[in-house]
Amino acid sequence: MLLAAVALMACSAGARAEDGYNLWLRYAPLDPVLAADYATQLGEVVAPDQTPTLRAARDELVRGLTGLLGTAPRIQNESSAGHVLALGTPQSSVLIAPFREEVESLGEEGYLLKRTRRDGRDMLLVASRSDIGVLYGTFHLLRLLQTGASLDHLDLRDSPKVRLRVLDHWDNLDGYVERGYAGRSLWEWQTLPEWRDPRYTDYARANASLGINGTVLNNVNANAQSLAPQYLAKAAALANVFRPYGIRVYLSARFSAPIELGGLKTADPLDPAVQQWWRDKADEIYQRIPDFGGFLVKANSEGQPGPQDYGRSHADGANLLADALAPHGGVVMWRAFVYAHDVPADRATQAYTEFAGLDGAFRSNVVLQVKNGPIDFQPREPFHPLFGAMPRTPLMMEFQITKEYLGFATHLVYLGPLFEEVLQADTRAGGKRYTVAQSLSGIAGVANIGTDRTWSGSHFDQANWYAFGRLAWNPDQSSRDIAADWAAMTFSPDPAVVQPIVGMMMASREAAVNYMTPLGLHHLMARGHHYGPGPWVDGGPRADWTSVYYHRADRNGIGFDRTATGSNAVVQYAPEVAATYADLTQVPEALLLWFHHVPWDHRMASGRPLWDELVGRYSLGVRQVQAMQDTWASLRGRVDADRHEQVAAFLQIQLREAQWWRDASVAYFQSISGRPLPAGEAPPPHPLAYYQALQFPSAPGDGR
């Protein structure tokens, strides 16, 4: 009955209009000739179901094959003859048992996809030493079918290169999602634990298809109530849903919880009563959630409480929680996004200053979670100097999937190239090639997921969740190849659809950089909500919350001098990297104004003076969005009408706002430089005062 229900769901899903809910797991019918070929090769299915995870793998296979091939597969026992598709572990399947040695070498989460012939039967194996590896392998097989890959001579082995692969949800207990642009929180705290929305299972399926193995349920700006008994019961209900899909639940812990929940007078990490409170709390959590992953902590940053409130170090605070979790196998993900109460000369230097000297001081179950760049998820930043600088401390990358600084959900900005650029950056640690990816024990992504029917607020923003998961599994993959897989599964495997969509996606991040923050400019967004341009933002409670702090434009030039004549932030990088960044003739132009204050008439690689190049980059960004519009328009009739219409509407929003960014930024920087516009460049249609007067009190993501 269960298999019949899964098959019925797959068929009914195909009959509905495309609304984005099925993500990259649409399992849309394949070309009949290809479907018939696959059906012959796959034959009958032998899939054990002794555990919840094996049942999830079998059900996913039935769902996928029913949708792709147009008919439900035949589930047979292990004595079946002829072509066989066999799922399982050496322990759960006699067909897999002869391959024990091969799968053992792949680790706990790895899997083998192999076409072979044994005992007179043609077999296609999805094999692993663990149930979760079987599920991961099943999703990979379905990806091959969705993208039209050949199964001839299939012999594929895959294992994750990164241990912790986690989504961070910035969801509050009232359902509001901080920096969320896709509706309210998925977690219906009011109806948990009794009611478990079926959407939770679909969320788990999507994550398992990418190999994501952890989820932090609540905001890093944590409410202590998240650790109260009534909310632990709700978190336990979610953990029960996620467990078959290999996903562990984590919670953001508020450092002052011993005061707010426990009635203590202090949260000092060296106080014995505080230490006991955390040990007791960890015991309580693991009684409810035996496979609880651990805590994510934001401390002594943006007003959050932390160990420095008591004169203690970040290591003291992290080790307090690590000791409480250690008997249960839990980890502490301690965020390195910090800045002091006193505004530093250069905020980009602070995390390194606070943490580099603590290398080796953290417990072995502490992972330091470091943002990809030293400021805050900007359209482009250099890699964070802590990567490669703490060899005795496990490090975890923190990417932002939700596009707080990149046009929210309405701008098409594929983040795969950004992720790849950072992961493959060479830190030159130890004087040799040592990429950021090589330094990682984990990768976290700030989720872009909400109750919107598309999950992510727009169809193309799903690609950023997808790319994050694929790169978390293997940081050495090509973001272009990932985009091609996503486009084929999400829209159509037809090359006439995939190729232009991939072209749009791969150009989109650079387009956004050009119309927002070209040539290494950063943090030019409007105050607070970060919606739209605000290069004029000044004043307020902190200088490093303003745009002028970062661009430092004056009559002579523009850019933040981070060389020895300025903040000397370059010294935090390995000597070879520092020398490149500090040299005006060697620094990549994409980071020029990040590291240098440059005269307006500085000659650029194009031969143009900096002022002309800057204006030209802003205008280029607008033209790049227009090109994306033209490409998408050419796909009318090849992409279903509903999704084509919505993407077209969002591209129109993006074009309008890209033009706004260009005009407002050019008007402001021209008022500073006093220079005429380059020949052929149209003047902004409004005076600077018009752009400065625009107000957006209801911009999403930063208010209720």
Order of alpha helices (4+ residues) and beta strands (2+ residues): alpha-alpha-beta-alpha-beta-alpha-beta-beta-alpha-beta-beta-alpha-beta-alpha-beta-alpha-alpha-beta-alpha-beta-alpha-beta-beta-alpha-beta-alpha-alpha-alpha-alpha-beta-alpha-alpha-beta-alpha-alpha-alpha
